[in-house]
Amino acid sequence: MLNRILVTFTLSSLLTAGSTLPTFNSPKAIAQIPQENSETKKSTESVSPVISSEKRELIKELLEITESSKNANQIMDAMVRAELPKLVSTILKTVPALDSDRPEVQKQFSDIVSRMAIKYRDRVLKKIDLNQLVEQISYPIYDKYFTESELRDIIGFYKSATGKKAISVLPQITVDSMSRTNDILLPKLSIIMTEIITEELLNALPKTK
């Protein structure tokens, strides 16, 4: 199954080539990614406070400065990446013959998943209004956590030379942080998982007298 994992990582790179999640916007985005059912949506809409026109303009300016709408595609890419394991699992359940380490079967499997993942991404972007999504997510959250005065301060920072640099480098900082985290954390997680598997297997074996 190591080949299968490598295929999944390759597909993730394919779907997100040349793009990264913006650090400044990702916490609020990730917090809202789970799909809402109709009841949850109605409940949220019913309690959402009315945002003043002046504050709405400030939030709009902040979103434009931080290029939130421009980066909405990257939010969708993150969602697609999250769905990839389910996609791989579904294919293997539907076509068990593809669960093989034979090179020709591996290539067929990789081609199928690549096509399906790209189709999924393209249709999501086609059927979902990303600008509206950003607005539905961002306006209530910025309204909740920041006053008009604080929003002006934040906007002032992002208009400064340092703020502009922060906007430009934060995506790369995110990529570097994720890469470094994987380098440090994954080997340790692998050791822990190996220990647990070993313990469980030893417990499952019949005891010898």
N, C-alpha and C positions, 0 to 999 in steps of 0.2 A: 504493500500500500504506500511505500515511500514515493513511488512514481506518481501515484494519485495525488499526494500532497503537493509534489512539485508542479504538477499540472495546474492545481488550484492556485498556487502562488503565481504561476505564469499568467493565468487568466486575470488575476487581480491586477497585475501590472498592465496587462493589455487594456483593461477597462479604464484605468486611471492614468494612462501615459500622459505625461506633461501636465498633470494637475495634482494639486494637493488641497486638503481642507484648510481654510483660513483659521488660524488659531483664535483670533479675536472673536470670531462668530461661531466656532464649532460647539462650545458648551451649550449655548442656547439652541443650536440646531439639533445636536444629539439628544437633548432633553425632550425634543418634540417629535423625534423620528417615528416612534411607535404609532401605528395606524389607529385612528380613532373610529369607534363605531358611532352610529347615528345618535345613540343616547348620550354618549360622552360628549359629542360635539354640541348637542343641544344644551347640555348642562354647562359646558364651558362658555358658550355664547350668551347664556342667560345671566351669568355672573360677571362677564367682562365689563369693566368700567368704561365709561365714555372718555376718550382721550381728547383734550382740548386741541383746537386747531394749531395753536402756537407750539405746543409740545409735539404734535404730530409732525410739524414742519422740521423741528429739531431732530426728531428721530429719522425722518426721511433724509436729512442732510448727512447725519452720521452714517446711515446705511450706504449712501452714495460715496462718501469719503472712503469707507472701508471696503467698498466694492462688493457688498453683500449679494446683490443681484447677479453680478458677473460670476460669483463663485457658487451660485445655486446649483450649477451642474455638478460641482464637486460633492455637494451634499448628496445628490442623487447617486453619484458613483459610490459613495460610502454605503448607501443602502443596498446597492447592487452587490457590492462585495460581501455584505452581510448575508445575502441570499444565496451566494455561490455554494456553500456547503449543502444547503437544502437541494439545490439544483443537481449537484453531483449525486447526492443520495437518491433522489427521485429517479434519475436516469439508471442508476445501478439496480434499483428495485424493479424498474420497468423492463430493463434489458440486462439480466444477470450475466449474460455472455460477455458483456463488456468489462466485467470485473476480472481482468486477466492481466498478467505481466508480459504477455507476448507483445513484441514491438508493434506489429501491425494493428493489434487490437487497441493498444495504448494510443496510437496515432488516430484511429477512428474515434475513440472516446474523446480525445483532446479536441478534435475537429467538431464533434457534435456539441460539446459543452461550450466551445468558443462561439459557435453560431448562435446557440440558444441564449448565452449571456449577452451577446451584442444585440440580439433582437429585443431582449427584455429591457436593456438599457435604453435603446432607441425608442421603444414604445412608451416607456415611462416618461421620457422627456417630451414625447409628442402629446401624450394624453394629460399631463399634469402641467398646470400653469405655474411655473417656477417663481415668477415675480409675485404672484398672488400668495404662493406658499411662504415666501420670505416675509411678506407683509403680515400674514396671519400669525407667523411665529414671532417676528421681531418686535412689532409695535407693542403688543401687550406686555412683553417681557421687559423691554426698556422702560415702558411706562411704570411697571411695577417696581423696578429696582433703582431708577434714577429720577431725580427732580429735574426741572427745566434748567436750573443753575448748574447742576452736575453735568447735564448733557452738553451745555455750552462749554464747560471746562474740557470735557472729553473731545469735543469738536476742535477746540482751540489747540489741544495737544496734537491731534492728527493733522492739523494744518501746519504745524511746526516742522522744521527739518528733521528732527528726531522722530516725530510721529510718522512722517512720510516714509522714513527709512524702516520704521517698525512695520508698517503695512507691507512694504516690499519684501522684507526678509522673514516675516513671521511664517509664511507658508513653508519656506525652506527649513526654518527652525523646527517646524512640526515634523517634517520628513526626517531630519537628522535625529530628532529626539526619539521618534518611533524606531528608527534603525538601531540607534544606540541601545534603546530599551530591549529590543529583540536580542541584540548581541549579548547583553548582560543577563537578561531574565530567562530566555528560552532554555539555555543549558541547565540552569538551576531547576526550572520546572520539569525538564526531562528527567533529571535525577530523582526528584520527588515522585514523579509518576512511576519510574522504574522501581523505586522502593515499595510503593503501594502495590504494584502488580506482583512483585516478588512475595510480599507478605500474604497477599490474597491467595496466590497459587500454593504457597507452602501450607496455608491453613486448609486449602481444599484437598490436599493430598492425604491419603489415609495414613494414620500414625502407625509406625512400626514399633513393635514391642521388643 
